[in-house]
Amino acid sequence: MASARSDFAALLRAWRDRLSPADAGFPVTHNRRAPGLRREELAQLAGLSVDYVLRLEQARAKNPSAQVVGALARTLQLSRAERDQLYRSAGLLPPRDGTVGTHVPPGIQRLAARLGDVPIGVFAADWSLVWWNAMWSALHSDPAVLPAAERNLARALFGTGPARSLMLHIRFEHGQDAFAASIVADLKDAVSRYPADSRLDRLVRELRETSDAFAHQWAAPTVAAPHTNDRKTIRHPEVGDVLLDCDVLVVPGADLRMVTYTAATGSAEAGKLDLLRVTGGHTAGALP
């Protein structure tokens, strides 16, 4: 077991040193000495403590969870083969085919990192948030403060956990009911394509049991259109209301959705995004 932990630690250090800070969305300065990501940067992007990452890299932490390994694999922008190797070195089985994928291809992460002035979040087929950039955190607050299970749009809409209250900060051009119906439609589609996914099944069963609104939408004979785009007003405590175009871009071959927020160049809304880019918007509070 100690040997396996050493293998995991060695892979973690090697792949952290390999990843360019620019590809992860960090500025590269002339006085930067680390060849790749700093340990603090890896911890920030993966939603882990610096101390825990240090213990993993020193082979002192035992039995990292699948959730932790998945977050590290995404942050390190590993290929699928490398991701599977990291899982096995942690004593875990890699994610099976036929289940909702949470792996974000390196090219998608590099593309999103280079669009640093646009809030971007990447969601899995079950509307779980699996990747986000700094501008997403500035606009919506840092999703890492939520438990991983709460970083799900359906839970934010219909659940009773901490993500639920964050929906109060968003107004939808076509109304929240229409938005909610489109998310339920997407979940129905995901269930039809991933019938063996236990996490997705648990999510749907839980929401049907605890939310009358979700149960009603799920039982509706007509299926709403999938969620593709909308105009949303984000009520931000630092810059006030921000009206933005929200677009959902499908990632071919990965079954992921890249959600972006943009404003017309030179508009007041673009100015508010510029301010958030400077300040970081640390007091924001919303998920989707």
Rosetta blueprint (number, residue, H / E / L):
1 M L
2 A H
3 S H
4 A H
5 R H
6 S H
7 D H
8 F H
9 A H
10 A H
11 L H
12 L H
13 R H
14 A H
15 W H
16 R H
17 D H
18 R H
19 L L
20 S L
21 P L
22 A H
23 D H
24 A H
25 G L
26 F L
27 P L
28 V L
29 T L
30 H L
31 N L
32 R L
33 R L
34 A L
35 P L
36 G L
37 L L
38 R L
39 R H
40 E H
41 E H
42 L H
43 A H
44 Q H
45 L H
46 A H
47 G L
48 L L
49 S L
50 V H
51 D H
52 Y H
53 V H
54 L H
55 R H
56 L H
57 E H
58 Q L
59 A L
60 R L
61 A L
62 K L
63 N L
64 P L
65 S L
66 A H
67 Q H
68 V H
69 V H
70 G H
71 A H
72 L H
73 A H
74 R H
75 T H
76 L L
77 Q L
78 L L
79 S L
80 R H
81 A H
82 E H
83 R H
84 D H
85 Q H
86 L H
87 Y H
88 R H
89 S H
90 A L
91 G L
92 L L
93 L L
94 P L
95 P L
96 R L
97 D L
98 G L
99 T L
100 V L
101 G L
102 T L
103 H L
104 V L
105 P L
106 P H
107 G H
108 I H
109 Q H
110 R H
111 L H
112 A H
113 A H
114 R H
115 L L
116 G L
117 D L
118 V L
119 P L
120 I E
121 G E
122 V E
123 F E
124 A L
125 A L
126 D L
127 W L
128 S E
129 L E
130 V E
131 W E
132 W E
133 N L
134 A H
135 M H
136 W H
137 S H
138 A H
139 L H
140 H H
141 S L
142 D L
143 P H
144 A H
145 V H
146 L L
147 P L
148 A H
149 A H
150 E H
151 R L
152 N E
153 L H
154 A H
155 R H
156 A H
157 L H
158 F H
159 G L
160 T L
161 G L
162 P L
163 A L
164 R H
165 S H
166 L H
167 M H
168 L H
169 H H
170 I E
171 R E
172 F E
173 E L
174 H L
175 G L
176 Q H
177 D H
178 A H
179 F H
180 A H
181 A H
182 S H
183 I H
184 V H
185 A H
186 D H
187 L H
188 K H
189 D H
190 A H
191 V H
192 S H
193 R H
194 Y L
195 P L
196 A L
197 D L
198 S H
199 R H
200 L H
201 D H
202 R H
203 L H
204 V H
205 R H
206 E H
207 L H
208 R H
209 E H
210 T H
211 S L
212 D H
213 A H
214 F H
215 A H
216 H H
217 Q H
218 W H
219 A H
220 A L
221 P L
222 T L
223 V L
224 A L
225 A L
226 P L
227 H L
228 T L
229 N E
230 D E
231 R E
232 K E
233 T E
234 I E
235 R E
236 H E
237 P L
238 E L
239 V L
240 G E
241 D E
242 V E
243 L E
244 L E
245 D E
246 C E
247 D E
248 V E
249 L E
250 V E
251 V E
252 P L
253 G L
254 A L
255 D L
256 L E
257 R E
258 M E
259 V E
260 T E
261 Y E
262 T E
263 A L
264 A L
265 T L
266 G L
267 S L
268 A H
269 E H
270 A H
271 G H
272 K H
273 L H
274 D H
275 L H
276 L H
277 R H
278 V H
279 T H
280 G L
281 G L
282 H L
283 T L
284 A L
285 G L
286 A L
287 L L
288 P L
